[in-house]
Amino acid sequence: MKRAMLVLLLFAAATAAFGQQLPRKAPPLGIQTGPDKYLWLSEYSGKTCVVAFILTGCSHCQFTTGILNKIQKDYAPRGAQVIESAIEPMSSLNIPAFRTKFAPAFPVGYNEQSYVMKFLGRGPDDPMFMPQIVVVDAKGMIRAQFAGDDAALANDVQEKNLREAIEGAIKQGQAAARPSAPK
């Protein structure tokens, strides 16, 4: 019994250390899209947002971009928006070729990795497997968070799991937007 409790406590501590408490309020996020140009997560208030942090040369991230292209097209009519940010050093130089090759149907910008680590609720020395994806509901609450080493992002189940997370966030955002019944 003590061993099971210890394992549970260690799991809870690890989860807390990696910022996985869900739901939680999304911190402010600005993604640079050019010199002195930023796209802010707050610009999409009222929409469900899927924010993916990638490395432009990462094959798993490129696979995810293809899935997110489909998701953007399917969910845009329902008020969802995909946003991607490359976080490798000097990523701004890689984005034009990445856009040409993968034709994302959504904005792609770039950030410093340390800034993204804070947004994700991770410490500066925590490992970060790519891609990193968060699903934010219409009220600005992070409802799902995935890391590249999560089983949920395995190629054969990734699209299904992301769609389920988006559906859940859309429902949560709609529920939060409904006024409560008068008493």
OpenMM code with the backbone's topology and positions (N, CA, C; nanometers):
from openmm import Vec3, app, unit

residues = "MET LYS ARG ALA MET LEU VAL LEU LEU LEU PHE ALA ALA ALA THR ALA ALA PHE GLY GLN GLN LEU PRO ARG LYS ALA PRO PRO LEU GLY ILE GLN THR GLY PRO ASP LYS TYR LEU TRP LEU SER GLU TYR SER GLY LYS THR CYS VAL VAL ALA PHE ILE LEU THR GLY CYS SER HIS CYS GLN PHE THR THR GLY ILE LEU ASN LYS ILE GLN LYS ASP TYR ALA PRO ARG GLY ALA GLN VAL ILE GLU SER ALA ILE GLU PRO MET SER SER LEU ASN ILE PRO ALA PHE ARG THR LYS PHE ALA PRO ALA PHE PRO VAL GLY TYR ASN GLU GLN SER TYR VAL MET LYS PHE LEU GLY ARG GLY PRO ASP ASP PRO MET PHE MET PRO GLN ILE VAL VAL VAL ASP ALA LYS GLY MET ILE ARG ALA GLN PHE ALA GLY ASP ASP ALA ALA LEU ALA ASN ASP VAL GLN GLU LYS ASN LEU ARG GLU ALA ILE GLU GLY ALA ILE LYS GLN GLY GLN ALA ALA ALA ARG PRO SER ALA PRO LYS".split()
positions = [
    Vec3(0.0822, -0.1189, 0.0000),
    Vec3(0.0000, 0.0000, 0.0000),
    Vec3(0.0870, 0.1257, 0.0000),
    Vec3(0.1905, 0.1249, 0.0859),
    Vec3(0.2798, 0.2399, 0.0915),
    Vec3(0.3498, 0.2601, -0.0427),
    Vec3(0.3874, 0.1505, -0.1067),
    Vec3(0.4553, 0.1594, -0.2355),
    Vec3(0.3629, 0.2202, -0.3415),
    Vec3(0.2371, 0.1783, -0.3431),
    Vec3(0.1400, 0.2335, -0.4383),
    Vec3(0.1199, 0.3824, -0.4137),
    Vec3(0.1142, 0.4222, -0.2872),
    Vec3(0.0978, 0.5638, -0.2537),
    Vec3(0.2204, 0.6436, -0.2983),
    Vec3(0.3396, 0.5872, -0.2784),
    Vec3(0.4619, 0.6535, -0.3211),
    Vec3(0.4635, 0.6722, -0.4725),
    Vec3(0.4259, 0.5675, -0.5465),
    Vec3(0.4217, 0.5769, -0.6917),
    Vec3(0.3221, 0.6848, -0.7344),
    Vec3(0.2062, 0.6886, -0.6714),
    Vec3(0.1049, 0.7897, -0.7026),
    Vec3(0.1573, 0.9299, -0.6743),
    Vec3(0.2233, 0.9491, -0.5627),
    Vec3(0.2798, 1.0798, -0.5275),
    Vec3(0.3895, 1.1209, -0.6254),
    Vec3(0.4743, 1.0269, -0.6636),
    Vec3(0.5792, 1.0581, -0.7614),
    Vec3(0.5189, 1.0958, -0.8956),
    Vec3(0.4146, 1.0239, -0.9370),
    Vec3(0.3470, 1.0574, -1.0624),
    Vec3(0.2869, 1.1977, -1.0540),
    Vec3(0.2221, 1.2290, -0.9427),
    Vec3(0.1616, 1.3615, -0.9249),
    Vec3(0.2683, 1.4702, -0.9260),
    Vec3(0.3814, 1.4445, -0.8625),
    Vec3(0.4895, 1.5424, -0.8607),
    Vec3(0.5468, 1.5633, -1.0001),
    Vec3(0.5652, 1.4536, -1.0736),
    Vec3(0.6171, 1.4658, -1.2093),
    Vec3(0.5190, 1.5407, -1.2985),
    Vec3(0.3919, 1.5106, -1.2830),
    Vec3(0.2896, 1.5801, -1.3607),
    Vec3(0.2907, 1.7289, -1.3291),
    Vec3(0.2984, 1.7641, -1.2038),
    Vec3(0.3016, 1.9051, -1.1636),
    Vec3(0.4277, 1.9718, -1.2155),
    Vec3(0.5398, 1.9013, -1.2108),
    Vec3(0.6660, 1.9594, -1.2568),
    Vec3(0.6617, 1.9918, -1.4054),
    Vec3(0.5878, 1.9148, -1.4825),
    Vec3(0.5804, 1.9391, -1.6257),
    Vec3(0.4599, 2.0229, -1.6660),
    Vec3(0.3945, 2.0873, -1.5717),
    Vec3(0.2877, 2.1808, -1.6051),
    Vec3(0.1639, 2.1152, -1.6616),
    Vec3(0.1332, 1.9931, -1.6222),
    Vec3(0.0235, 1.9200, -1.6813),
    Vec3(-0.1090, 1.9353, -1.6078),
    Vec3(-0.1207, 2.0236, -1.5094),
    Vec3(-0.2486, 2.0391, -1.4407),
    Vec3(-0.3483, 2.0965, -1.5404),
    Vec3(-0.4541, 2.0235, -1.5613),
    Vec3(-0.5538, 2.0648, -1.6601),
    Vec3(-0.6922, 2.0588, -1.5984),
    Vec3(-0.7791, 2.1499, -1.6331),
    Vec3(-0.7519, 2.2680, -1.7146),
    Vec3(-0.6766, 2.3732, -1.6339),
    Vec3(-0.6136, 2.4637, -1.7059),
    Vec3(-0.5475, 2.5785, -1.6435),
    Vec3(-0.5522, 2.6952, -1.7412),
    Vec3(-0.5463, 2.8143, -1.6876),
    Vec3(-0.5500, 2.9346, -1.7707),
    Vec3(-0.4253, 2.9407, -1.8575),
    Vec3(-0.4432, 2.9660, -1.9854),
    Vec3(-0.3289, 2.9798, -2.0762),
    Vec3(-0.2585, 3.1119, -2.0464),
    Vec3(-0.1286, 3.1079, -2.0229),
    Vec3(-0.0561, 3.2338, -2.0030),
    Vec3(-0.0524, 3.3130, -2.1340),
    Vec3(-0.0212, 3.4405, -2.1279),
    Vec3(-0.0081, 3.5176, -2.2523),
    Vec3(0.0965, 3.4537, -2.3436),
    Vec3(0.0686, 3.4568, -2.4734),
    Vec3(0.1612, 3.3992, -2.5710),
    Vec3(0.1635, 3.4858, -2.6953),
    Vec3(0.2809, 3.5285, -2.7326),
    Vec3(0.3022, 3.6000, -2.8577),
    Vec3(0.3957, 3.5182, -2.9446),
    Vec3(0.3582, 3.4975, -3.0692),
    Vec3(0.4416, 3.4224, -3.1635),
    Vec3(0.4899, 3.5214, -3.2689),
    Vec3(0.6211, 3.5299, -3.2828),
    Vec3(0.6775, 3.6245, -3.3791),
    Vec3(0.6566, 3.5716, -3.5202),
    Vec3(0.6075, 3.6596, -3.6079),
    Vec3(0.5824, 3.6201, -3.7466),
    Vec3(0.6693, 3.6977, -3.8450),
    Vec3(0.7466, 3.7899, -3.7941),
    Vec3(0.8360, 3.8705, -3.8761),
    Vec3(0.9038, 3.9722, -3.7873),
    Vec3(0.9943, 4.0512, -3.8455),
    Vec3(1.0586, 4.1544, -3.7643),
    Vec3(0.9531, 4.2484, -3.7049),
    Vec3(0.9502, 4.2546, -3.5737),
    Vec3(0.8555, 4.3407, -3.5009),
    Vec3(0.7088, 4.3079, -3.5287),
    Vec3(0.6788, 4.1857, -3.5705),
    Vec3(0.5405, 4.1424, -3.5932),
    Vec3(0.5126, 4.0213, -3.5058),
    Vec3(0.3997, 4.0275, -3.4347),
    Vec3(0.3620, 3.9189, -3.3444),
    Vec3(0.2162, 3.8820, -3.3638),
    Vec3(0.1881, 3.7566, -3.3473),
    Vec3(0.0527, 3.7050, -3.3433),
    Vec3(0.0301, 3.6672, -3.1970),
    Vec3(-0.0766, 3.7161, -3.1375),
    Vec3(-0.1025, 3.6917, -2.9953),
    Vec3(-0.2164, 3.5924, -2.9795),
    Vec3(-0.1993, 3.4975, -2.8898),
    Vec3(-0.3054, 3.4008, -2.8620),
    Vec3(-0.4338, 3.4736, -2.8243),
    Vec3(-0.4223, 3.5842, -2.7544),
    Vec3(-0.5406, 3.6609, -2.7122),
    Vec3(-0.6208, 3.7143, -2.8308),
    Vec3(-0.5605, 3.7239, -2.9490),
    Vec3(-0.6332, 3.7673, -3.0687),
    Vec3(-0.7416, 3.6665, -3.1068),
    Vec3(-0.7287, 3.5447, -3.0572),
    Vec3(-0.8224, 3.4384, -3.0907),
    Vec3(-0.9184, 3.4087, -2.9764),
    Vec3(-0.9344, 3.5036, -2.8868),
    Vec3(-1.0295, 3.4870, -2.7773),
    Vec3(-1.1671, 3.4569, -2.8366),
    Vec3(-1.2348, 3.3594, -2.7802),
    Vec3(-1.3643, 3.3180, -2.8324),
    Vec3(-1.3547, 3.2026, -2.9313),
    Vec3(-1.2326, 3.1621, -2.9651),
    Vec3(-1.2111, 3.0476, -3.0545),
    Vec3(-1.1364, 2.9388, -2.9783),
    Vec3(-1.1541, 2.8172, -3.0211),
    Vec3(-1.0712, 2.7077, -2.9728),
    Vec3(-0.9424, 2.7120, -3.0534),
    Vec3(-0.8295, 2.7107, -2.9854),
    Vec3(-0.6999, 2.7188, -3.0540),
    Vec3(-0.6166, 2.5937, -3.0274),
    Vec3(-0.5522, 2.5481, -3.1321),
    Vec3(-0.4539, 2.4419, -3.1214),
    Vec3(-0.3204, 2.5093, -3.1480),
    Vec3(-0.2331, 2.5081, -3.0486),
    Vec3(-0.1028, 2.5717, -3.0618),
    Vec3(0.0018, 2.4610, -3.0617),
    Vec3(0.0755, 2.4518, -3.1718),
    Vec3(0.1783, 2.3485, -3.1860),
    Vec3(0.3152, 2.4155, -3.1894),
    Vec3(0.4048, 2.3640, -3.1084),
    Vec3(0.5435, 2.4091, -3.1077),
    Vec3(0.6250, 2.2988, -3.1743),
    Vec3(0.7023, 2.3375, -3.2748),
    Vec3(0.7686, 2.2396, -3.3611),
    Vec3(0.9154, 2.2737, -3.3827),
    Vec3(0.9851, 2.1795, -3.4435),
    Vec3(1.1156, 2.2007, -3.5041),
    Vec3(1.0936, 2.1775, -3.6532),
    Vec3(1.1335, 2.2713, -3.7364),
    Vec3(1.1001, 2.2608, -3.8790),
    Vec3(1.1617, 2.1387, -3.9466),
    Vec3(1.2740, 2.0877, -3.8960),
    Vec3(1.3389, 1.9712, -3.9558),
    Vec3(1.3004, 1.8388, -3.8927),
    Vec3(1.2102, 1.8406, -3.7963),
    Vec3(1.1692, 1.7205, -3.7228),
    Vec3(1.0606, 1.6472, -3.8018),
    Vec3(1.0858, 1.5201, -3.8359),
    Vec3(0.9885, 1.4456, -3.9163),
    Vec3(0.8563, 1.4259, -3.8422),
    Vec3(0.8600, 1.4074, -3.7103),
    Vec3(0.7363, 1.3927, -3.6332),
    Vec3(0.6576, 1.5244, -3.6361),
    Vec3(0.7280, 1.6358, -3.6276),
    Vec3(0.6618, 1.7671, -3.6349),
    Vec3(0.6018, 1.7905, -3.7737),
    Vec3(0.6731, 1.7488, -3.8760),
    Vec3(0.6229, 1.7640, -4.0126),
    Vec3(0.4979, 1.6779, -4.0334),
    Vec3(0.4982, 1.5572, -3.9803),
    Vec3(0.3805, 1.4699, -3.9857),
    Vec3(0.2630, 1.5384, -3.9163),
    Vec3(0.2890, 1.5960, -3.7994),
    Vec3(0.1852, 1.6660, -3.7238),
    Vec3(0.1318, 1.7847, -3.8021),
    Vec3(0.2182, 1.8569, -3.8714),
    Vec3(0.1731, 1.9697, -3.9530),
    Vec3(0.0717, 1.9236, -4.0569),
    Vec3(0.0946, 1.8091, -4.1173),
    Vec3(-0.0021, 1.7544, -4.2140),
    Vec3(-0.1368, 1.7268, -4.1501),
    Vec3(-0.1352, 1.6705, -4.0308),
    Vec3(-0.2608, 1.6459, -3.9587),
    Vec3(-0.3274, 1.7779, -3.9225),
    Vec3(-0.2482, 1.8733, -3.8758),
    Vec3(-0.3053, 2.0025, -3.8366),
    Vec3(-0.3628, 2.0779, -3.9567),
    Vec3(-0.3085, 2.0557, -4.0755),
    Vec3(-0.3681, 2.1133, -4.1970),
    Vec3(-0.5113, 2.0637, -4.2143),
    Vec3(-0.5307, 1.9327, -4.1993),
    Vec3(-0.6659, 1.8750, -4.2117),
    Vec3(-0.7569, 1.9294, -4.1016),
    Vec3(-0.7042, 1.9342, -3.9815),
    Vec3(-0.7828, 1.9818, -3.8675),
    Vec3(-0.8246, 2.1271, -3.8877),
    Vec3(-0.7331, 2.2112, -3.9368),
    Vec3(-0.7671, 2.3522, -3.9602),
    Vec3(-0.8822, 2.3626, -4.0590),
    Vec3(-0.8746, 2.2888, -4.1662),
    Vec3(-0.9801, 2.2950, -4.2680),
    Vec3(-1.1133, 2.2437, -4.2142),
    Vec3(-1.1097, 2.1365, -4.1350),
    Vec3(-1.2323, 2.0774, -4.0822),
    Vec3(-1.2946, 2.1587, -3.9687),
    Vec3(-1.2133, 2.2195, -3.8854),
    Vec3(-1.2651, 2.2856, -3.7652),
    Vec3(-1.2775, 2.4379, -3.7764),
    Vec3(-1.2222, 2.4991, -3.8779),
    Vec3(-1.2351, 2.6451, -3.8937),
    Vec3(-1.3815, 2.6892, -3.8943),
    Vec3(-1.4713, 2.6171, -3.9632),
    Vec3(-1.6114, 2.6592, -3.9614),
    Vec3(-1.6748, 2.6533, -3.8213),
    Vec3(-1.6125, 2.5799, -3.7307),
    Vec3(-1.6643, 2.5686, -3.5942),
    Vec3(-1.5919, 2.6623, -3.4978),
    Vec3(-1.5146, 2.7543, -3.5530),
    Vec3(-1.4489, 2.8536, -3.4685),
    Vec3(-1.3166, 2.8101, -3.4098),
    Vec3(-1.2492, 2.7150, -3.4718),
    Vec3(-1.1188, 2.6706, -3.4223),
    Vec3(-1.0078, 2.7295, -3.5086),
    Vec3(-0.8911, 2.7457, -3.4473),
    Vec3(-0.7758, 2.8008, -3.5178),
    Vec3(-0.6502, 2.7267, -3.4759),
    Vec3(-0.5719, 2.6835, -3.5740),
    Vec3(-0.4419, 2.6225, -3.5484),
    Vec3(-0.3356, 2.7300, -3.5655),
    Vec3(-0.2362, 2.7264, -3.4784),
    Vec3(-0.1214, 2.8168, -3.4847),
    Vec3(0.0017, 2.7308, -3.4584),
    Vec3(0.1093, 2.7571, -3.5332),
    Vec3(0.2310, 2.6799, -3.5125),
    Vec3(0.3476, 2.7751, -3.4885),
    Vec3(0.4402, 2.7314, -3.4040),
    Vec3(0.5597, 2.8098, -3.3752),
    Vec3(0.6819, 2.7194, -3.3770),
    Vec3(0.7786, 2.7556, -3.4586),
    Vec3(0.9058, 2.6825, -3.4630),
    Vec3(0.9955, 2.7377, -3.3523),
    Vec3(1.0661, 2.6481, -3.2849),
    Vec3(1.1447, 2.6942, -3.1692),
    Vec3(1.2931, 2.6597, -3.1786),
    Vec3(1.3406, 2.6062, -3.2922),
    Vec3(1.4832, 2.5789, -3.3005),
    Vec3(1.5593, 2.7108, -3.3177),
    Vec3(1.6874, 2.7128, -3.2841),
    Vec3(1.7655, 2.8350, -3.3037),
    Vec3(1.7581, 2.8813, -3.4498),
    Vec3(1.7392, 3.0084, -3.4670),
    Vec3(1.7318, 3.0733, -3.5984),
    Vec3(1.6205, 3.0163, -3.6857),
    Vec3(1.5121, 2.9756, -3.6217),
    Vec3(1.4008, 2.9143, -3.6950),
    Vec3(1.3389, 3.0077, -3.7982),
    Vec3(1.3485, 3.1371, -3.7762),
    Vec3(1.2896, 3.2307, -3.8730),
    Vec3(1.3488, 3.2101, -4.0124),
    Vec3(1.4735, 3.1628, -4.0189),
    Vec3(1.5366, 3.1385, -4.1490),
    Vec3(1.4840, 3.0124, -4.2159),
    Vec3(1.4309, 2.9187, -4.1368),
    Vec3(1.3819, 2.7908, -4.1899),
    Vec3(1.2345, 2.7940, -4.2293),
    Vec3(1.1606, 2.8908, -4.1789),
    Vec3(1.0159, 2.8930, -4.1997),
    Vec3(0.9753, 2.9100, -4.3463),
    Vec3(1.0387, 2.9963, -4.4249),
    Vec3(0.9947, 3.0073, -4.5651),
    Vec3(0.9994, 2.8736, -4.6407),
    Vec3(1.1069, 2.7967, -4.6263),
    Vec3(1.1159, 2.6671, -4.6947),
    Vec3(1.0152, 2.5680, -4.6363),
    Vec3(0.9951, 2.5744, -4.5052),
    Vec3(0.8968, 2.4877, -4.4393),
    Vec3(0.7569, 2.5171, -4.4935),
    Vec3(0.7211, 2.6448, -4.5048),
    Vec3(0.5895, 2.6817, -4.5595),
    Vec3(0.5731, 2.6321, -4.7025),
    Vec3(0.6766, 2.6475, -4.7823),
    Vec3(0.6706, 2.6040, -4.9214),
    Vec3(0.6497, 2.4528, -4.9304),
    Vec3(0.7236, 2.3787, -4.8490),
    Vec3(0.7188, 2.2326, -4.8561),
    Vec3(0.5897, 2.1745, -4.7984),
    Vec3(0.5398, 2.2316, -4.6869),
    Vec3(0.4266, 2.1702, -4.6166),
    Vec3(0.2961, 2.2492, -4.6288),
    Vec3(0.3002, 2.3668, -4.6872),
    Vec3(0.1821, 2.4492, -4.7143),
    Vec3(0.0822, 2.4525, -4.5984),
    Vec3(0.1255, 2.4947, -4.4794),
    Vec3(0.0309, 2.4993, -4.3681),
    Vec3(-0.0842, 2.5949, -4.3976),
    Vec3(-0.2041, 2.5543, -4.3576),
    Vec3(-0.3264, 2.6324, -4.3799),
    Vec3(-0.3530, 2.7241, -4.2603),
    Vec3(-0.2487, 2.7583, -4.1866),
    Vec3(-0.2597, 2.8351, -4.0632),
    Vec3(-0.1295, 2.9130, -4.0438),
    Vec3(-0.1295, 3.0114, -3.9549),
    Vec3(-0.0074, 3.0891, -3.9319),
    Vec3(0.1042, 3.0048, -3.8699),
    Vec3(0.2272, 3.0312, -3.9157),
    Vec3(0.3465, 2.9688, -3.8591),
    Vec3(0.4445, 3.0805, -3.8268),
    Vec3(0.4871, 3.0838, -3.7022),
    Vec3(0.5846, 3.1831, -3.6592),
    Vec3(0.6968, 3.1149, -3.5847),
    Vec3(0.7596, 3.1900, -3.4950),
    Vec3(0.8737, 3.1354, -3.4228),
    Vec3(0.8866, 3.1993, -3.2855),
    Vec3(0.9508, 3.1251, -3.1967),
    Vec3(0.9750, 3.1686, -3.0595),
    Vec3(1.1076, 3.1135, -3.0103),
    Vec3(1.1580, 3.1751, -2.9050),
    Vec3(1.2717, 3.1200, -2.8320),
    Vec3(1.2212, 3.0028, -2.7484),
    Vec3(1.2998, 2.8980, -2.7384),
    Vec3(1.2591, 2.7797, -2.6632),
    Vec3(1.2311, 2.8124, -2.5175),
    Vec3(1.3097, 2.8991, -2.4545),
    Vec3(1.2898, 2.9306, -2.3125),
    Vec3(1.1539, 2.9961, -2.2883),
    Vec3(1.1085, 3.0776, -2.3812),
    Vec3(0.9777, 3.1428, -2.3715),
    Vec3(0.8660, 3.0379, -2.3787),
    Vec3(0.8816, 2.9425, -2.4704),
    Vec3(0.7822, 2.8361, -2.4876),
    Vec3(0.7789, 2.7456, -2.3649),
    Vec3(0.8951, 2.7175, -2.3084),
    Vec3(0.9014, 2.6328, -2.1881),
    Vec3(0.8158, 2.6949, -2.0771),
    Vec3(0.8242, 2.8246, -2.0598),
    Vec3(0.7434, 2.8929, -1.9569),
    Vec3(0.5954, 2.8810, -1.9899),
    Vec3(0.5587, 2.9022, -2.1151),
    Vec3(0.4190, 2.8904, -2.1558),
    Vec3(0.3651, 2.7513, -2.1260),
    Vec3(0.4464, 2.6497, -2.1524),
    Vec3(0.4054, 2.5107, -2.1321),
    Vec3(0.4074, 2.4689, -1.9851),
    Vec3(0.4623, 2.5534, -1.8989),
    Vec3(0.4695, 2.5195, -1.7572),
    Vec3(0.5836, 2.4257, -1.7254),
    Vec3(0.6877, 2.4309, -1.8052),
    Vec3(0.8036, 2.3438, -1.7847),
    Vec3(0.9205, 2.4263, -1.7318),
    Vec3(1.0069, 2.3585, -1.6598),
    Vec3(1.1272, 2.4227, -1.6099),
    Vec3(1.2326, 2.4307, -1.7188),
    Vec3(1.3321, 2.5154, -1.7006),
    Vec3(1.4337, 2.5344, -1.8047),
    Vec3(1.5172, 2.4104, -1.8340),
    Vec3(1.5253, 2.3177, -1.7400),
    Vec3(1.6051, 2.1967, -1.7611),
    Vec3(1.5206, 2.0727, -1.7890),
    Vec3(1.3885, 2.0901, -1.7981),
    Vec3(1.3010, 1.9765, -1.8260),
    Vec3(1.3208, 1.9309, -1.9709),
    Vec3(1.3171, 1.8011, -1.9949),
    Vec3(1.3274, 1.7539, -2.1338),
    Vec3(1.2025, 1.7949, -2.2119),
    Vec3(1.2210, 1.8209, -2.3393),
    Vec3(1.1067, 1.8602, -2.4212),
    Vec3(1.1130, 1.7844, -2.5537),
    Vec3(1.0233, 1.6878, -2.5678),
    Vec3(1.0152, 1.6091, -2.6902),
    Vec3(0.9161, 1.6770, -2.7838),
    Vec3(0.9482, 1.6771, -2.9110),
    Vec3(0.8710, 1.7540, -3.0071),
    Vec3(0.7835, 1.6640, -3.0925),
    Vec3(0.6703, 1.7174, -3.1388),
    Vec3(0.6150, 1.8498, -3.1133),
    Vec3(0.5530, 1.8588, -2.9736),
    Vec3(0.5227, 1.9812, -2.9338),
    Vec3(0.4469, 2.0087, -2.8124),
    Vec3(0.3175, 2.0741, -2.8600),
    Vec3(0.2047, 2.0265, -2.8115),
    Vec3(0.0750, 2.0776, -2.8585),
    Vec3(-0.0136, 2.1071, -2.7395),
    Vec3(-0.0786, 2.2237, -2.7421),
    Vec3(-0.1806, 2.2548, -2.6424),
    Vec3(-0.3100, 2.2881, -2.7149),
    Vec3(-0.4202, 2.2532, -2.6513),
    Vec3(-0.5531, 2.2872, -2.7026),
    Vec3(-0.6146, 2.3813, -2.6005),
    Vec3(-0.6493, 2.5013, -2.6475),
    Vec3(-0.7014, 2.6071, -2.5619),
    Vec3(-0.8467, 2.6325, -2.6002),
    Vec3(-0.9358, 2.6314, -2.5011),
    Vec3(-1.0768, 2.6527, -2.5325),
    Vec3(-1.1070, 2.8006, -2.5572),
    Vec3(-1.2310, 2.8302, -2.5918),
    Vec3(-1.2726, 2.9656, -2.6283),
    Vec3(-1.2591, 3.0654, -2.5133),
    Vec3(-1.2496, 3.0160, -2.3916),
    Vec3(-1.2344, 3.1026, -2.2738),
    Vec3(-1.0892, 3.1143, -2.2284),
    Vec3(-0.9959, 3.0601, -2.3059),
    Vec3(-0.8544, 3.0743, -2.2728),
    Vec3(-0.8008, 2.9731, -2.1741),
    Vec3(-0.8703, 2.8596, -2.1601),
    Vec3(-0.8254, 2.7537, -2.0701),
    Vec3(-0.7571, 2.6431, -2.1505),
    Vec3(-0.6376, 2.6026, -2.1064),
    Vec3(-0.5711, 2.4886, -2.1692),
    Vec3(-0.6448, 2.3636, -2.1243),
    Vec3(-0.7018, 2.2929, -2.2206),
    Vec3(-0.7813, 2.1729, -2.1926),
    Vec3(-0.7041, 2.0444, -2.2202),
    Vec3(-0.6024, 2.0513, -2.3054),
    Vec3(-0.5216, 1.9342, -2.3364),
    Vec3(-0.3800, 1.9805, -2.3656),
    Vec3(-0.2831, 1.8974, -2.3303),
    Vec3(-0.1429, 1.9264, -2.3580),
    Vec3(-0.0728, 1.7953, -2.3901),
    Vec3(-0.0018, 1.7943, -2.5016),
    Vec3(0.0658, 1.6744, -2.5492),
    Vec3(0.2128, 1.7044, -2.5740),
    Vec3(0.2967, 1.6061, -2.5489),
    Vec3(0.4393, 1.6144, -2.5798),
    Vec3(0.4719, 1.5096, -2.6844),
    Vec3(0.5776, 1.5316, -2.7579),
    Vec3(0.6153, 1.4422, -2.8664),
    Vec3(0.6360, 1.2980, -2.8265),
    Vec3(0.6672, 1.2733, -2.7003),
    Vec3(0.6864, 1.1350, -2.6565),
    Vec3(0.5603, 1.0736, -2.5969),
    Vec3(0.4479, 1.1468, -2.5992),
    Vec3(0.3208, 1.0917, -2.5505),
    Vec3(0.2698, 0.9857, -2.6478),
    Vec3(0.2182, 0.8769, -2.5938),
    Vec3(0.1586, 0.7722, -2.6780),
    Vec3(0.0439, 0.8292, -2.7610),
    Vec3(-0.0218, 0.9329, -2.7102),
    Vec3(-0.1341, 0.9943, -2.7815),
    Vec3(-0.0910, 1.0608, -2.9118),
    Vec3(0.0388, 1.0889, -2.9275),
    Vec3(0.0875, 1.1506, -3.0510),
    Vec3(0.1567, 1.0511, -3.1433),
    Vec3(0.1444, 0.9223, -3.1151),
    Vec3(0.1973, 0.8220, -3.2080),
    Vec3(0.1269, 0.8411, -3.3426),
    Vec3(0.2000, 0.8212, -3.4491),
    Vec3(0.1466, 0.8500, -3.5825),
    Vec3(0.0117, 0.7850, -3.6105),
    Vec3(-0.0089, 0.6617, -3.5657),
    Vec3(-0.1321, 0.5907, -3.6001),
    Vec3(-0.2542, 0.6354, -3.5195),
    Vec3(-0.2351, 0.7106, -3.4125),
    Vec3(-0.3490, 0.7547, -3.3295),
    Vec3(-0.3536, 0.9063, -3.3086),
    Vec3(-0.2535, 0.9753, -3.3599),
    Vec3(-0.2428, 1.1186, -3.3336),
    Vec3(-0.3654, 1.1981, -3.3785),
    Vec3(-0.4071, 1.1791, -3.5007),
    Vec3(-0.5198, 1.2575, -3.5520),
    Vec3(-0.6457, 1.2338, -3.4694),
    Vec3(-0.6755, 1.1098, -3.4391),
    Vec3(-0.7923, 1.0762, -3.3578),
    Vec3(-0.7848, 1.1445, -3.2214),
    Vec3(-0.6698, 1.1376, -3.1566),
    Vec3(-0.6550, 1.1965, -3.0236),
    Vec3(-0.6631, 1.3485, -3.0257),
    Vec3(-0.6044, 1.4110, -3.1264),
    Vec3(-0.6136, 1.5573, -3.1366),
    Vec3(-0.7575, 1.6003, -3.1623),
    Vec3(-0.8266, 1.5297, -3.2498),
    Vec3(-0.9670, 1.5636, -3.2776),
    Vec3(-1.0531, 1.5476, -3.1518),
    Vec3(-1.0292, 1.4432, -3.0748),
    Vec3(-1.1042, 1.4255, -2.9499),
    Vec3(-1.0760, 1.5395, -2.8522),
    Vec3(-0.9510, 1.5823, -2.8433),
    Vec3(-0.9156, 1.6928, -2.7544),
    Vec3(-0.9813, 1.8231, -2.8006),
    Vec3(-0.9840, 1.8448, -2.9306),
    Vec3(-1.0470, 1.9664, -2.9852),
    Vec3(-1.1970, 1.9631, -2.9607),
    Vec3(-1.2596, 1.8484, -2.9854),
    Vec3(-1.4044, 1.8355, -2.9589),
    Vec3(-1.4345, 1.8672, -2.8119),
    Vec3(-1.3524, 1.8127, -2.7232),
    Vec3(-1.3716, 1.8396, -2.5800),
    Vec3(-1.3557, 1.9861, -2.5475),
    Vec3(-1.2567, 2.0511, -2.6059),
    Vec3(-1.2343, 2.1942, -2.5799),
    Vec3(-1.3481, 2.2786, -2.6359),
    Vec3(-1.3985, 2.2417, -2.7524),
    Vec3(-1.5118, 2.3150, -2.8100),
    Vec3(-1.6322, 2.3041, -2.7166),
    Vec3(-1.6607, 2.1841, -2.6689),
    Vec3(-1.7737, 2.1656, -2.5765),
    Vec3(-1.7533, 2.2420, -2.4468),
    Vec3(-1.6327, 2.2372, -2.3920),
    Vec3(-1.6046, 2.3101, -2.2683),
    Vec3(-1.6190, 2.4606, -2.2893),
    Vec3(-1.5685, 2.5094, -2.4027),
    Vec3(-1.5806, 2.6526, -2.4332),
    Vec3(-1.7236, 2.6959, -2.4506),
    Vec3(-1.8056, 2.6106, -2.5126),
    Vec3(-1.9466, 2.6419, -2.5307),
    Vec3(-2.0178, 2.6410, -2.3966),
    Vec3(-1.9861, 2.5428, -2.3121),
    Vec3(-2.0499, 2.5341, -2.1803),
    Vec3(-2.0154, 2.6552, -2.0953),
    Vec3(-1.8902, 2.6988, -2.1041),
    Vec3(-1.8469, 2.8149, -2.0251),
    Vec3(-1.9109, 2.9438, -2.0773),
    Vec3(-1.9429, 2.9460, -2.2073),
    Vec3(-2.0004, 3.0666, -2.2669),
    Vec3(-2.1500, 3.0805, -2.2399),
    Vec3(-2.2164, 2.9689, -2.2070),
    Vec3(-2.3610, 2.9749, -2.1812),
    Vec3(-2.3872, 3.0467, -2.0495),
    Vec3(-2.4796, 3.1410, -2.0515),
    Vec3(-2.5145, 3.2045, -1.9246),
    Vec3(-2.5869, 3.1055, -1.8331),
    Vec3(-2.5680, 3.1205, -1.7068),
    Vec3(-2.6373, 3.0325, -1.6150),
    Vec3(-2.7857, 3.0696, -1.6082),
    Vec3(-2.8654, 2.9724, -1.5800),
    Vec3(-3.0101, 2.9944, -1.5745),
    Vec3(-3.0448, 3.0856, -1.4571),
    Vec3(-3.1405, 3.1763, -1.4762),
    Vec3(-3.1805, 3.2628, -1.3646),
    Vec3(-3.2422, 3.1806, -1.2517),
    Vec3(-3.2222, 3.2270, -1.1318),
    Vec3(-3.2774, 3.1555, -1.0151),
    Vec3(-3.4021, 3.2216, -0.9660),
] * unit.nanometer
topology = app.Topology()
chain = topology.addChain("A")
for resn in residues:
    res = topology.addResidue(resn, chain)
    for name in ("N", "CA", "C"):
        topology.addAtom(name, app.Element.getBySymbol(name[0]), res)
